[in-house]
Amino acid sequence: MAVTDGEVTFMGDRREKFAARRELMGFTQETLAAVVGVEFSTVGRWERGDLTPQPYRRPRIAKALGLTLEELGTLLAPPRQNSAPPSIAATAATTDVEDHAGAHLAPRTAIPVQSAPAETDDMNRRDLLRLFSMTGTLLALPALETVIDPERLGSVGRPGGLDVAAVAEFEQINSHLWGVYALASTKSQVLPLVRSQLDVLSEGLRRPQMPAIRQRLCGVAADLFQLAGEISFDSDRYTDAAHSYTLAATAAKEASAFDLWSCALTRHAFIAVYERQFKDAAPMLDLAADLARRGDLTLSTRHWVAAVQAETFAGLGQFDACRRALETAGEVQQLQGQVHNGGWLRFDGSRLAEERGTCYVTLGRPELAETALTDALAGELTVRRKAAVLTDLAMVGVHRRDPDQVATYAEAALATARHTASGVVVRKLRGLQPHLASLLHHEQIQRLDVEITTMVGDHAA
């Protein structure tokens, strides 16, 4: 692309100033990238002016370079609008951008300026809460009853309503969204897709439907609300997640879908487990277990409920009850056929080792925990599950007063937290941090404590 001398001067000026500051502070591109939590090639793009750091990364960059945010902003400031010819301004829409994980994205043509991630997330959240309110109201309304030709019942709900094929398409899209969620490194990126699907679904609920069609729509809504809750939970927005799961339970009740209803309650209870409010979780899990027994006994719903109950009993210090619940969860391996759907129900027993490890860590039984967690680590884990196992193994090191074990596993979990920006991983490490106090006389634990504090602060910002 041909550019003016003024633009070349600016880009060269930015490259020289940014690189000079980096070198002055003793960083190579690789070491600065490691501190900030991006690929080293991303630092090179910052210096060339091909890429501008996202606002949520700037506090860490400024701290590393010994600059204020204002000084960093001046260093990264683009050329003035009136100093570039119209062709340059028109080309700005194709500038490369950085995704939430610091990866390079391909140039995009003719797109508007993107909002900062925090602003975009807040906008998505507001829209989602609006849809929650609207859909919650629609779910509370009784189904409209009218007479319809029975011959049409299998193909349409009513004139102007949805037909069976349309509802099946809703269900297929939900399944696809769960797949996208599983593959996304940053879960919040899936939220706009969920919001759009919920918007369309709300329109369907607003129209008169035959009871059978409405019942299936409520099931679709319960499914989608659980996915929205999972995204909120991963973003540390537990109030939003609880709201989602409550609506999911309401919709599942309307659908008379006991397994779906049980899973919604289990997810809701898990918020209390995660916040270590075990007494609050127990009665909700009891209800979830009752519902699961009324559901499809070929599915693993009741076994998943038992796995979460085991964590609850561990938190309450009830070793025998915890062990019995783990045994019930382990019975999933005796089921035949497809025991889950890969979406709102994903429990297949593959997580039993890590769940045992977590329970035994909570119960203060490091010898049992380490055996289970080592088995879990040898299996195929998602990055978030692996980070949780690593953090639990670091906690085993705390019990054994082994600073090398603590640092090795916790630093690996930290790398995952930086890469994924997962609130779940951050919260797990934050739970580890208070237990480091007895080992803070070791230099490596002091450094680890600082790194966790910095990461938690960056995540909150």
Buried (B, 14 or more C-beta within 10 A) or exposed (E): EEBBEBBEEBBEEBBEBBBEBBEEBEBEBEBBBBBBBBBBBBBBBBBBBBBBBBBBBBBBBBBBBEBEEEEBEEBBEEBEEEEBBEEBEEBEEBBEBBEBBBBBEEEEEEEEEEEEBEEBBEEBBEBBEEBBEBBBEBBEEEBEEEEBEEEEBEEBBBEEBBBBEBBEEBBEBBBEBBEBBEEBBBBBBBBBBBBBBBBEBBEBBEBBBBEBBBBBBBBBBBBBBBBBBBBBBBBBBBEBBBBBBBBBBBBBBBBEBBBBBBBBBBBBBBBBBBEEBBEBBBEBBBBBBBBBEEBBEEBBBBBBBBBBBBBBBBBBEBBEBBBBBBEBBBEBEEBEEEBBBEBBBBBBBBBBBBBBBBBBBBBEBBEBBBBBBBBBBEEEBEBBBBBBBBBBBBBBBBBEEBBEBBBBBBBBBBBBBBBBBBBBBBBBBBEBBEBBEEBEEBEBBBEBBEBBEBBBEBBEE
